[in-house]
Amino acid sequence: MLIKAQAISADIIALRRELHRFPELGYQEIRTSKLVCRELDRLGIGYQAKVAKTGVVAELSCGSGKTVALRADMDALPISEATGLPFSSEHPGVMHACGHDAHTAMLLGAARLLKDESFTGTIRLLFQPSEEDNSGDPDGYSGAKRMLIEGALQGVDCALGLHQAPMLPTGTISLRAGAVLAAADHFEIIIQGRPAHAGVNPQDGIDAIVIGAELVGHLQTIVSRQVSPNDQAVVSVGVINGGSSYNIIADRVILSGTTRALDNQIYQRNLSQISTICASLAEMHGAKIEVKVLHQVPVTLNHPEITATVRSAAARIFPETGILAVPPMLGGEDFAYFTAELPACFALLGTQPPGGQPTSLHHPQMFIDEAALAYGTAFLAQSALELLG
């Protein structure tokens, strides 16, 4: 399968570069979806467009049998590109800084390979919108959750997802059963106090800045004193906004941050503890404190049997030393909604640029080794065949 993928590598790379030049944010992937549909039309593969707003669902089917879903996310990030690549983003302030352009190109490549393969069953191709952000959905749902709600996984027996990983060398892939990525969120805490003159009558105010500073300190004790050192979890405040003048008691402060854990129960307990701390501080200071969870995903859990089958497929594509088991990471991924509903596996594909210092995901200079796209394409196709049995 790798030889077949390498034979069409130039076409996969060309698709990836076209997608990279025209990145689109979550639920705005109109041009991206049209490209996907264009390529599916060329292959003669039937599909349904406008699933989960801008998603596309296609199927290859031959006889009765299992249904396997392969998923690629399509959205970009609100980041200004600084790679200097000749195919850099032509949309100011928007960039494929996470590699979803590569994911979409590889799934289209896998569709091309699978179209000529003999198998029994159905392979469903999910081109998913809005993995990064859910602000474009009136109900606050990410693309994976919206696809679930709209029935895109109805009748599916198992699913496979893939994410490019610039920290891993090309020619490697990471597969592990159990937790792969964390339950994660973006929380916002709004503290409403009462203004007063800081030098004349501070006693008449309720200082939202003082409450915010106290809150940040209390939040740090959740992990340090209420989570076992043997468990991984994070509660971090990344942004504090408040105040309007040096001599006015601030009446409003907003804290933004994230809660993460590799166990769903620990995650929910930590999130509950944030609400408890906020309620206690609000009562103590006579303020109002509201906690909002703006974006949330559960733990990404790989099913043992599905992962074992996928590992067998990977052995046909990667050298023995290229199959890794990277420890679980505290990044979040909305493919987790799929893993919570049915047996699934999520893999990390090495895309480290040769001879270069890899940059992290969501970095304005993030770039990948395009030679890795043939490996990912072959892996998706081979895994689908073996999962069908």
HUZIJO-V802325 format. One line per field, one symbol per residue. phi: phi as a letter, one per 20 degrees, with the letter a starting at -180 (. if undefined). Layout:
phi->???
This chain:
phi->.ffffffdgffffffgfffffcfcfgmdfffffffgfgffffemdfbcelelmcecccbdcbmeqfddddccecedcfcefcemffdfgddgmcbeednfffffffffffffffgeeebdpcdeddeeelffbdfedfemeffffffffenfdfnfeacccbcfcfedfgncbdcbfnfdcefbbcdcdddddbfaffddcgfeecfffffffffgffffefffccdfgedebbccddcccrncbfdcffdbccdcabdbaecfffgfffffffffffffffffdmddcddddebbcffedefgfffffffffffeddfgfeedcfggdefdbfggffffdbgbbcdddfcfffmdefeffmdfdfbcefffffffffffffffffffn
